[in-house]
């Protein structure tokens, strides 16, 4: 059950990441002041990543372990940490902007893709273990 939830949630994580990147890039390109929408999208992306990590831990304790999971786990924790850290640092700045969250979201997506590749799967493939 946890495996299927973890596998299905990845689409929401990727959607939240793509939406965040698009919003942050648009805000940066148009030089708009950072707004509530940016905070919400950043929080939604980081939150879905955290939920994905939690489900991944549950999968880890309820299913078989294999060595390729080490790379997957490290990359996914880096993705969640990067998204959270850049969002938190930006929120605490006197004048929050779009550049830092954009970099964080892009790095997080790259970590996610790397983590998926670490377990020899494609981003959009559906293989059950």
Rosetta blueprint (number, residue, H / E / L):
1 X L
2 X H
3 X H
4 X H
5 X H
6 X H
7 X H
8 X H
9 X H
10 X H
11 X H
12 X H
13 X H
14 X H
15 X H
16 X H
17 X H
18 X H
19 X H
20 X H
21 X H
22 X H
23 X H
24 X H
25 X H
26 X H
27 X H
28 X H
29 X H
30 X H
31 X L
32 X L
33 X L
34 X L
35 X L
36 X H
37 X H
38 X H
39 X H
40 X H
41 X H
42 X H
43 X H
44 X H
45 X H
46 X H
47 X H
48 X H
49 X H
50 X H
51 X H
52 X H
53 X H
54 X H
55 X H
56 X H
57 X H
58 X H
59 X H
60 X H
61 X H
62 X H
63 X L
64 X L
65 X L
66 X L
67 X L
68 X L
69 X H
70 X H
71 X H
72 X H
73 X H
74 X H
75 X H
76 X H
77 X H
78 X H
79 X H
80 X H
81 X H
82 X H
83 X H
84 X H
85 X H
86 X H
87 X H
88 X H
89 X H
90 X H
91 X H
92 X H
93 X L
94 X L
95 X L
96 X L
97 X L
98 X L
99 X H
100 X H
101 X H
102 X H
103 X H
104 X H
105 X H
106 X H
107 X H
108 X H
109 X H
110 X H
111 X H
112 X H
113 X H
114 X H
115 X H
116 X H
117 X H
118 X H
119 X L
120 X L
121 X L
122 X L
123 X L
124 X L
125 X L
126 X L
127 X L
128 X L
129 X L
